[in-house]
C-alpha cells in the first residue's frame, strides 16, 4: 500500500488554493500511472476484456467515491473506463485527488 492510499480524503474548504508546481510533482510521483493535466486534474484510462468488467470496475470506483466523499468524473464503455479526478469546489488539485487516485489504483 502506498503512503497516499493509506490516507483518507478530506473535504475541501472553499477558498483553499489549488496545488501547483512542486507540490503537484511530488504527489504525482506516487501515482505514476495517472497523467497530471495542466496542474488542474488527474486522468487515467483503464482497459478491460469486456463491458461487464468495465462496469464492475466503475461500480467499485463508485463505492470508493461514496466511502471517501470524493467523486471523480467517470466515462466508460465496452472494455474501457476513463477517470478524471479534481476537486470541483476549487476547480483544481488537492492532496485528496492524489489520495483517491492511489486508492483507485488498488482496486
N, C-alpha and C positions, 0 to 999 in steps of 0.2 A: 504494500500500500504506500502510495506517495504521501509526502507530508501534506500536500494540498487535499488529497482525497480523505484524509483523516479529520479535516476540519468541517465545520457546518456553515452553510451560507447564512449571512446576516442581512436583515432587511436594510435597505439603503435609506438614509435620511435625506430629504431634499436639501439642496444647497451644497452637497458634497461634490467636489470637483472630480471629474473622471480621471483615471490614472493615465499617465503619459510617460514617454521616454524610458529611462532605466527601470522604473517600477514595472512597466509592462514587459520589458525584455527579460527581467529576472524571472517573473512568473511564467512567461511563455516557454522558458526552457524546461519547465516542469510538465508541460503538456505539448510535447513536440509534434504530435500528430495534428494539432489544431493550427489553423492559419490565423494570424492576427491581421485584421483588415483595417488599414488606416487608423490604427490605435483606437478604433471605435467598437469593434466586435470580434468575436471568435467564430470561426466557421470550420466545420469538418464534414466530409462526405463519408458515409458508411455504405458498404456493398453487401448484399445478401443473395442467397441462392434463388429466392422467390418472394412473392408478395407476402405470404404468411410470415416468413422470418422477419421481413422488414416491419410488418405490422406488430409482431410480438415485441420487437425492439422498441418501436415507438411507444407502445403501452408501458414498457418498463421505464423508459425515459420519462413518460408522463407521471408515473408513480413517484419516481425520484423527484421530479419537479414539485409535486404536491408536498412531499415529505420535507423538502428543503425550502419551500416557499420561494422558489426561484424558477421562473418559467421561460424556457427558450422558445424560439421560433422553429417549428419543425415542418419540413416538407418531405413527403415520401410517395413512393410509387413502387412499381414492380421491381424488387431487388435493390432498391436504393433509399437512403434516408439522408437528408441534408439537415444539419442542425446549426443554427446561428444563436449565439449567446451574447447578450449585453444587458446592462441594467437600464431598463426603459425609463425609469424615473429621472435619471441624469443624462440619458442618451449617450452612454459611453461605458467604459470598463471599470469594474471594481474587483477587488480580490474575490468576491463571491462568484463572479463569472468564471474565474480560473478554477475555483473550488468545484463548481458544478461540472465544468469540462473534465476535471480529473475523476470525478465520480462517474460520469458517463463512460469514460474510458474503462472503468472497472466492470461495467455491465457486460 
